[in-house]
Amino acid sequence: MIVATAPHLSLDFFFFFLFLFLSYGSCLIQSLVSPHSTLLLPTNRFDSFPRSARRKTMVEEGSNDVSADTLSVEEWLSHAQDLVPLALDKAKEVKGFPGRWKMIISKLEQIPSRLSDLSSHPCFSKNTLCKEQLQAVSKTLNESIKLAELCTKEKYEGKLQMQSDLDALSGRLDLNLRDCGLLIKTGVLGEVTFPSQTVSTATDTESLSHGNIRELLARLQIGHLEAKHKALDTLVELMKEDEKTVLSVLGRSNISAIVQLLTATSPKIREKAVTVICSLAESGSCENWLVSESVLPPLIRLVESGSAVGREKAVISLQRLSMSPETARSIVGNGGVRSLIEICNIGDSISQAAAACTVKNISVVPEVRQTLAEEGVIKVMINLLDCGILLGSKEYAAECLQNLTSSNEILRRNVISDGGIRSLLVYLDGPLPQESAVGALRNLIGSVPVDVLVSLGLIPRLVHVLKSGSPGAQKAAASAICAISNSADMKKLVGESGCIPLLVKMLEAKTNGGREVAAQAISSLVSFSQNRREVKRDEKSVPNLVQLLDPSPQNTAKKYAVSCLASISSSKKCKKLMISYGAIGYLKKLSEMEVPGAKKLLERLERGKLRSLFSRH
């Protein structure tokens, strides 16, 4: 009987062991592969337990691999709360590494109050970040328990390695405590959000609400670096799609978090962080926050040693921020000039233009101009005038030289000795001369002999500017003509260049400043007889000059108009034209205002008018 049933019993045992292997084999393999991992039962084992028992088993077994989807936020909270006393008990049993464990224990003791603060928020159970944070805390507590057990049993590989592991544990506890506090401070818990995987693509970001953006921004401050990296990816895409919405919910703490990522160890994170910073700087709404959160030093470091993209975005950010004189001073104070000058020399076209603009912005501040000169900025700007890749780079270089030469004789002589006049004149040969180059030349006129300027071709360039330049350039050219017309020979040369008709036309300029400087130039030139005849022959000269007799306070050209008209009033034809265009009425008011020369010209015109009346009769 026994022999007959033995095969049947063996078959039952075979299927029984086969069932055990299929049920627990994967767990056994996992345990063998990772000697420090805890043997876990299949998830369905927990599912058959009540929740309280499930949490108890998790705590007893030190599990940190429970699926995030199987437990609610409240269950993760209870799980973390149950782990804290166990972690504390284990930590207090350790005899070795007393200093490190004392620090760890003090941090473990702070966790319950942080969890309490977190769980007391009305939206605690509805926010994805809460669940993720509780998972992170639980993972750290489990790690504390394991390390405490290893230390108690003295089963660690080496003392130095364990010291390093304990320091890392202490750092993670700091991070957990900080992140729990930040979840409250950021205000993100007041929003109900979607799970984090729903904001991982660019198309998903298009439909994000303000609450989701707040969660995304909060992720830049909370958690490990990889999580911040993913959040940064999404933020970069979202800024491209809907920058306005992001800016509307951006807070100072979020900007601080992004600025901190500029110094991350990962070059890719730094590159993406500076891309966001660049967008924020260009938006024009966050400059003060960025500067107050110390964005300048890491931006300057990226200009020095960042990737091509990172360097470009950093320079563009500095370009925008340097528009503030105070920030410009800070860039100099943080040693940013040298790296900007290097980009001006070797950078690609976009970076070079942005760096030149930044240096130009800095040169607006008078007290840092000498520092710029000491860093070699004059030669660099002259080189940009000659060899700049983009026209914009050349224009910024000319503006920088104009600023540097505006009030400092030493810097003017440096520009002259480095060949700046020739480069500025060549730059003016372009199709649309701008004000900056003419302004720089105007600043240099008093520091170099006029015959040298003439030999270099200054006068033909000024005529070209009067014909083709921008309104600001024309005004600067007229001012330069005033500056060089200080002798009969120079007035003769200028008059022969053909600039007088251009100056007469400029009397119709839209800006009062343009009209004034044109009238001043004509007033200077008409003292030479040949130029006076040129003005008389121009049909527009008298009507344009009479219009400038307007006595209104805004018209600052009236005294020069009086001088010009007085110079050509010996001509009967011109006097008749002045009277016909209403000069007498204007001059009466100007005489009352005691404008120099107005009364004398009025008497001359009135005598002429009387003679005309008598001759008719």
C-alpha positions in Angstrom: 0.0 0.0 0.0 2.8 2.4 0.9 4.8 1.5 -2.1 1.8 1.9 -4.4 1.1 5.5 -3.2 4.7 6.8 -3.1 4.8 8.0 -6.7 1.6 9.9 -6.2 3.1 11.7 -3.1 6.3 12.6 -5.1 4.3 14.2 -7.8 2.4 16.3 -5.3 5.6 17.5 -3.7 7.0 18.4 -7.2 4.0 20.7 -8.0 4.2 22.2 -4.5 7.8 23.2 -5.0 7.1 24.4 -8.5 4.4 26.7 -7.1 6.8 28.1 -4.5 9.5 28.8 -7.1 7.1 30.6 -9.4 5.7 32.6 -6.5 8.9 33.6 -4.8 11.7 32.9 -7.3 12.1 36.5 -8.6 12.4 37.7 -5.0 15.1 35.1 -4.2 17.1 36.1 -7.3 16.8 39.8 -6.4 18.1 39.1 -2.9 21.0 37.1 -4.2 22.0 39.8 -6.7 21.9 42.7 -4.2 23.2 41.6 -0.8 22.0 44.7 0.9 18.5 44.6 -0.5 15.6 43.3 1.7 13.8 40.2 0.5 10.3 41.3 -0.6 7.2 39.3 -0.9 5.1 39.8 -4.1 2.9 42.8 -4.1 -0.3 40.7 -4.0 0.7 39.5 -0.6 0.3 43.1 0.7 -3.0 43.5 -1.2 -4.6 40.7 0.9 -3.7 42.5 4.1 -5.6 45.3 5.8 -3.8 48.7 5.3 -2.6 48.9 8.9 -1.0 45.5 8.7 0.4 46.3 5.3 2.2 49.3 6.7 3.4 47.3 9.7 5.0 44.7 7.4 6.6 47.4 5.3 8.2 48.9 8.4 9.4 45.6 9.8 10.9 44.5 6.6 12.4 47.9 5.8 10.9 48.0 2.4 11.7 50.9 0.1 10.5 49.2 -3.1 6.8 49.3 -2.6 5.1 50.5 -5.8 4.2 54.2 -5.7 0.8 53.4 -7.3 -0.2 50.9 -4.6 -0.4 53.3 -1.7 -2.3 56.6 -1.2 -0.7 59.8 0.1 -2.1 59.1 3.5 -0.6 55.6 3.5 2.8 56.9 2.6 2.5 59.5 5.4 1.7 56.7 7.9 4.5 54.6 6.5 7.0 57.5 6.9 5.7 58.2 10.4 6.1 54.6 11.4 9.7 54.5 10.1 10.9 57.5 12.1 10.9 55.8 15.6 12.5 52.7 14.2 15.2 54.7 12.5 15.8 56.7 15.7 16.0 53.5 17.8 18.5 51.9 15.4 20.5 55.1 15.2 20.8 55.4 19.0 22.1 51.9 19.3 25.2 52.7 17.2 28.4 53.1 19.1 30.8 54.0 16.3 31.0 57.3 14.4 29.4 59.1 17.4 29.7 62.6 15.9 28.1 61.7 12.6 25.3 59.7 14.2 24.6 62.5 16.7 24.0 64.8 13.7 21.9 62.3 11.9 19.7 61.7 15.1 19.1 65.5 15.4 17.9 65.6 11.8 15.7 62.5 12.2 14.1 64.1 15.2 13.0 67.0 13.1 11.1 64.9 10.5 7.9 64.3 12.5 7.2 68.1 12.8 7.9 68.5 9.1 5.6 65.7 8.2 2.9 67.2 10.5 3.2 70.6 8.8 2.9 68.9 5.4 -0.1 66.8 6.2 -2.0 69.7 7.9 -2.3 71.5 4.6 -5.9 71.2 3.2 -4.7 70.1 -0.2 -2.2 67.6 1.1 -3.8 64.5 -0.3 -4.5 66.0 -3.7 -1.0 67.1 -4.7 1.5 64.8 -6.6 4.5 66.5 -5.0 3.4 65.4 -1.5 3.3 61.8 -2.4 6.7 62.0 -4.1 8.2 63.8 -1.1 6.9 61.2 1.3 8.4 58.5 -0.9 11.7 60.3 -0.8 11.6 60.7 3.0 10.7 57.0 3.4 13.6 56.0 1.2 16.0 58.1 3.3 14.6 56.6 6.6 15.1 53.1 5.2 18.6 53.9 4.3 19.2 55.2 7.8 17.9 52.0 9.3 20.2 49.9 7.0 23.3 51.9 7.8 22.6 51.8 11.5 22.3 48.1 11.4 25.6 47.8 9.5 27.3 50.1 12.0 25.9 48.3 15.0 27.1 44.9 13.7 30.3 46.5 12.3 29.6 44.8 8.9 30.8 47.6 6.7 33.5 47.4 4.0 35.7 50.1 5.3 35.7 53.0 7.8 36.3 55.7 5.1 33.5 54.3 2.9 31.1 54.3 5.9 32.0 57.8 6.8 31.2 58.9 3.2 27.9 57.0 3.3 26.9 58.6 6.6 27.8 62.1 5.2 25.7 61.4 2.1 22.8 60.2 4.4 23.1 63.5 6.4 22.9 65.4 3.2 19.8 63.6 2.0 18.1 64.2 5.4 18.9 68.0 5.0 17.4 67.8 1.5 14.3 66.1 2.8 13.8 68.6 5.6 14.4 71.5 3.3 12.1 70.2 0.6 9.2 69.6 3.0 9.6 73.2 4.1 9.7 74.4 0.5 6.5 72.6 -0.4 4.7 74.9 2.1 6.6 78.1 1.3 6.2 77.8 -2.5 2.4 77.8 -2.2 2.2 74.9 -4.7 0.2 72.8 -2.3 -2.7 75.2 -2.8 -3.1 73.8 -6.4 -4.5 70.5 -7.5 -2.1 69.1 -10.0 -1.8 66.2 -12.5 0.7 63.4 -12.0 4.2 64.4 -13.0 4.3 62.2 -16.1 1.6 64.3 -17.7 3.8 67.3 -18.1 6.8 65.6 -19.7 6.4 66.6 -23.3 6.1 69.9 -25.1 2.6 69.3 -26.4 1.4 68.6 -22.9 2.8 71.9 -21.7 0.4 73.9 -23.9 -2.6 73.1 -21.8 -1.0 73.6 -18.4 -2.8 75.7 -15.9 -1.2 78.1 -13.5 -1.3 75.4 -10.8 0.7 73.0 -13.0 3.2 75.7 -13.8 3.6 76.3 -10.1 4.2 72.6 -9.5 6.8 72.6 -12.4 8.6 75.6 -10.9 8.5 74.0 -7.4 10.2 70.9 -8.9 13.2 73.1 -9.7 13.7 73.6 -6.0 12.7 70.1 -4.6 14.3 66.7 -4.9 17.4 65.3 -6.5 19.2 66.7 -9.5 17.8 64.4 -12.1 14.2 65.4 -11.1 15.2 69.0 -11.5 16.8 68.2 -14.9 13.5 66.9 -16.1 11.6 69.8 -14.8 14.0 72.1 -16.5 13.5 70.4 -19.8 9.8 71.0 -19.5 10.2 74.6 -18.5 12.5 75.3 -21.5 9.8 73.9 -23.8 7.0 75.8 -22.0 8.9 79.1 -22.2 9.0 78.6 -26.0 5.3 78.0 -26.2 3.8 80.2 -23.5 6.4 82.5 -21.9 3.8 85.0 -20.8 1.9 82.5 -18.7 5.1 81.3 -17.0 6.2 84.8 -16.2 2.8 85.5 -14.7 3.3 82.9 -11.9 7.0 83.2 -11.5 8.2 84.1 -8.0 11.5 85.1 -6.6 12.1 81.7 -5.0 11.7 80.1 -8.4 14.3 82.4 -9.9 16.7 81.6 -7.1 16.3 77.9 -7.8 17.1 78.4 -11.6 20.1 80.6 -10.7 21.4 77.9 -8.5 21.2 75.4 -11.4 23.8 77.6 -13.3 26.4 76.0 -11.1 25.2 72.4 -11.4 27.9 69.8 -12.1 26.1 68.7 -15.3 27.0 70.9 -18.3 23.6 70.1 -19.9 21.7 71.3 -16.8 23.8 74.5 -16.8 23.1 75.0 -20.5 19.3 74.6 -20.0 19.3 76.8 -16.9 21.0 79.6 -18.7 18.6 79.3 -21.6 15.7 79.9 -19.2 17.7 82.8 -17.5 18.3 84.3 -20.9 14.5 84.3 -21.7 13.8 85.8 -18.3 16.4 88.6 -18.8 15.0 89.4 -22.3 11.5 89.5 -21.0 12.4 92.7 -19.2 10.4 91.8 -16.1 12.8 90.0 -13.9 16.1 91.9 -14.0 16.1 93.1 -10.4 15.3 89.6 -9.1 18.0 88.0 -11.2 20.6 90.4 -10.0 19.6 90.2 -6.4 19.8 86.4 -6.5 23.4 86.7 -7.6 23.1 85.6 -11.2 26.1 87.7 -12.4 29.0 85.5 -11.1 27.7 82.2 -12.6 26.9 84.0 -15.9 30.4 85.4 -16.1 31.9 81.9 -15.4 29.7 80.5 -18.2 31.0 83.2 -20.5 34.6 82.1 -19.6 34.2 78.3 -19.8 30.7 77.3 -20.8 29.6 75.3 -23.9 29.0 77.2 -27.1 25.3 77.5 -26.4 25.8 78.2 -22.7 28.3 81.0 -23.6 26.0 82.6 -26.1 23.0 82.6 -23.7 25.1 83.9 -20.9 26.4 86.8 -23.0 23.0 87.7 -24.2 21.8 87.7 -20.6 24.6 90.0 -19.6 23.8 92.3 -22.5 20.3 92.8 -21.3 21.2 93.1 -17.6 24.0 95.6 -18.3 21.5 98.2 -19.4 21.2 99.1 -15.7 24.2 101.2 -14.7 24.3 99.6 -11.3 24.4 96.1 -12.8 27.1 97.3 -15.3 29.3 98.3 -12.3 28.7 94.9 -10.7 29.8 93.1 -13.9 33.0 95.0 -13.8 33.3 94.3 -10.0 32.9 90.6 -10.6 35.7 90.5 -13.2 33.4 90.2 -16.2 35.2 92.6 -18.6 38.1 90.4 -19.5 35.9 87.4 -20.6 33.6 89.8 -22.6 36.6 91.2 -24.4 37.8 87.7 -25.2 34.4 87.0 -26.8 34.7 90.2 -28.8 37.9 88.8 -30.2 37.1 85.2 -30.9 33.4 84.7 -30.4 30.9 83.7 -33.1 28.8 86.4 -34.7 25.9 86.4 -32.2 28.1 86.1 -29.1 30.5 88.7 -30.5 27.7 91.2 -31.1 26.2 90.5 -27.6 29.6 90.9 -25.9 30.3 94.2 -27.8 26.9 95.5 -26.8 27.5 94.6 -23.1 30.9 96.4 -23.2 29.1 99.4 -24.8 26.5 99.4 -22.0 29.2 99.3 -19.4 31.1 102.2 -21.0 28.1 104.4 -20.4 29.1 104.5 -16.7 31.9 107.2 -16.4 33.7 105.8 -13.4 34.4 102.4 -15.0 35.8 103.7 -18.3 39.4 103.7 -17.1 39.0 100.1 -15.9 37.8 99.2 -19.4 40.8 100.9 -21.0 43.2 99.1 -18.7 41.7 95.8 -19.8 42.5 96.7 -23.4 39.0 97.6 -24.6 40.1 100.4 -26.9 42.2 98.2 -29.3 39.5 95.5 -29.2 36.7 98.0 -30.2 38.9 99.4 -33.0 39.6 95.9 -34.2 35.8 95.3 -34.2 35.3 98.4 -36.3 37.7 96.9 -38.9 36.9 93.2 -38.7 33.5 92.8 -36.9 31.4 89.9 -38.2 28.1 91.7 -38.0 27.3 95.3 -38.7 25.7 95.5 -35.2 29.1 94.6 -33.7 30.7 97.5 -35.5 28.0 99.8 -34.4 28.4 98.8 -30.7 32.1 99.3 -31.0 31.6 102.8 -32.3 29.2 103.6 -29.5 31.7 102.3 -27.0 34.4 104.5 -28.4 32.0 107.5 -28.4 31.3 106.9 -24.7 35.0 106.4 -23.8 36.0 109.7 -25.6 33.2 111.8 -24.3 34.9 113.3 -21.3 38.4 111.8 -20.8 41.3 113.4 -22.7 43.7 110.5 -21.8 41.3 108.0 -23.4 40.9 110.3 -26.5 44.7 110.2 -27.0 44.7 106.5 -26.6 42.0 106.1 -29.3 44.0 108.4 -31.6 47.4 106.6 -30.9 45.8 103.2 -31.6 44.5 104.3 -35.0 40.9 104.9 -34.0 40.3 107.9 -36.3 41.2 106.0 -39.5 38.9 103.1 -38.5 36.0 105.4 -37.6 36.4 107.2 -41.0 36.4 103.9 -42.9 33.4 102.7 -41.0 31.5 105.9 -42.1 31.9 104.9 -45.8 29.0 102.4 -45.3 25.6 103.0 -46.9 23.8 104.2 -43.8 26.2 106.0 -41.4 25.1 106.0 -37.8 25.5 108.6 -35.1 28.0 106.8 -32.9 31.0 106.9 -35.2 30.4 110.6 -36.1 30.0 111.3 -32.4 33.3 109.6 -31.6 35.0 111.6 -34.3 33.4 114.8 -33.0 34.9 114.1 -29.6 38.4 113.6 -31.1 38.5 116.8 -33.2 39.9 119.0 -30.4 42.7 116.5 -29.6 44.3 116.3 -33.1 45.4 118.9 -35.6 42.7 119.8 -38.1 45.1 119.4 -41.1 45.6 115.8 -40.0 41.8 115.2 -40.0 41.6 116.8 -43.5 44.4 114.7 -44.8 42.6 111.6 -43.6 39.5 112.6 -45.5 37.2 113.8 -42.7 35.3 116.5 -44.7 34.1 114.2 -47.6 32.9 111.7 -44.9 30.9 114.4 -43.2 29.3 115.4 -46.5 28.4 111.7 -47.0 26.8 111.6 -43.6 24.8 114.7 -44.3 23.5 113.1 -47.5 22.9 109.5 -46.3 23.2 109.3 -42.6 20.6 108.7 -39.9 19.1 111.9 -38.4 21.3 111.5 -35.4 24.4 111.0 -37.6 23.5 114.2 -39.6 23.2 116.1 -36.3 26.6 114.9 -35.2 28.1 115.7 -38.6 26.8 119.3 -38.4 28.3 119.6 -34.9 31.6 118.3 -36.3 31.5 121.0 -39.0 31.0 123.6 -36.4 34.0 122.3 -34.5 36.4 122.3 -37.5 35.2 125.6 -39.0 37.5 127.7 -36.8 39.5 129.4 -39.6 38.9 131.0 -43.0 40.8 128.2 -44.7 38.7 125.5 -43.1 35.5 127.4 -43.8 36.6 127.6 -47.4 37.3 123.9 -47.6 34.0 123.0 -46.0 32.0 125.3 -48.2 33.7 123.9 -51.3 32.8 120.4 -50.3 29.1 121.0 -51.1 27.7 120.7 -47.6 25.9 124.1 -47.5 22.8 123.0 -49.5 22.7 119.9 -47.3 22.8 122.0 -44.1 20.0 124.3 -45.5 17.9 121.3 -46.1 18.6 120.1 -42.6 16.9 123.3 -41.3 13.7 121.4 -42.0 14.7 118.5 -39.7 12.0 117.0 -37.5 14.0 117.4 -34.3 14.7 120.8 -32.7 18.3 119.7 -32.0 18.9 118.9 -35.6 17.5 122.3 -36.8 19.6 124.1 -34.2 22.9 122.5 -35.0 22.3 123.0 -38.8 21.6 126.7 -38.2 24.7 127.0 -36.0 26.9 125.4 -38.7 25.5 127.8 -41.4 26.0 130.7 -39.0 29.7 129.8 -38.6 30.3 129.2 -42.4 28.6 132.4 -43.7 31.3 134.6 -42.2 33.3 133.5 -45.3 32.1 135.5 -48.4 32.0 132.5 -50.8 29.8 130.5 -48.4 27.6 133.5 -47.9 27.0 133.7 -51.7 26.2 130.0 -51.6 23.5 130.5 -48.9 22.0 133.5 -50.8 21.7 131.4 -54.0 19.8 128.6 -52.3 16.0 129.1 -52.7 15.2 127.4 -49.4 17.6 129.2 -47.2 15.5 132.4 -46.4 12.2 130.7 -45.9 13.8 127.9 -43.7 15.7 130.5 -41.6 12.6 132.7 -41.2 10.7 129.7 -39.9 13.4 129.4 -37.2 12.6 132.9 -35.9 9.7 131.4 -34.1 9.9 132.9 -30.6 8.6 129.8 -28.7 10.8 128.5 -25.9 11.1 125.1 -27.6 12.8 126.7 -30.6 16.5 126.9 -29.6 17.7 127.7 -33.1 16.3 131.3 -33.2 19.6 133.0 -32.2 21.5 131.3 -35.0 18.7 132.0 -37.5 19.0 135.7 -36.6 22.7 135.6 -37.2 22.4 133.8 -40.6 19.7 136.2 -41.8 21.7 139.2 -40.7 24.7 137.9 -42.7 22.7 137.8 -46.0 20.5 140.9 -45.3 22.7 143.1 -47.5 21.0 141.4 -50.5 17.9 143.3 -51.5 16.4 140.1 -52.9 17.0 138.3 -49.6 15.5 141.2 -47.6 12.4 141.2 -49.7 12.0 137.5 -49.2 12.5 137.9 -45.4 9.7 140.5 -45.3 7.4 138.5 -47.5 7.8 135.4 -45.2 6.9 137.4 -42.1 10.3 138.0 -40.6 9.4 141.5 -39.2 6.6 140.1 -37.0 8.9 137.4 -35.6 11.8 139.9 -35.0 9.6 142.3 -33.1 8.9 139.6 -30.5 12.5 138.5 -30.5 13.6 142.1 -29.9 11.3 142.2 -26.9 13.0 139.0 -25.7 16.4 140.6 -26.3 17.7 137.9 -28.6 21.1 139.1 -29.8 21.0 140.7 -33.2 17.2 140.7 -33.5 16.7 144.4 -33.0 19.4 145.4 -35.5 18.0 143.1 -38.2 14.5 144.3 -37.5 15.6 147.9 -38.1 17.3 147.0 -41.3 14.3 145.2 -42.6 11.9 148.1 -41.6 14.2 150.6 -43.3 14.1 148.6 -46.4 10.3 148.3 -46.2 10.0 152.1 -45.9 12.2 152.7 -48.9 10.1 150.2 -50.8 7.0 152.2 -50.0 8.5 155.5 -50.9 9.8 154.1 -54.2 6.3 153.0 -55.1 4.9 156.5 -54.7 
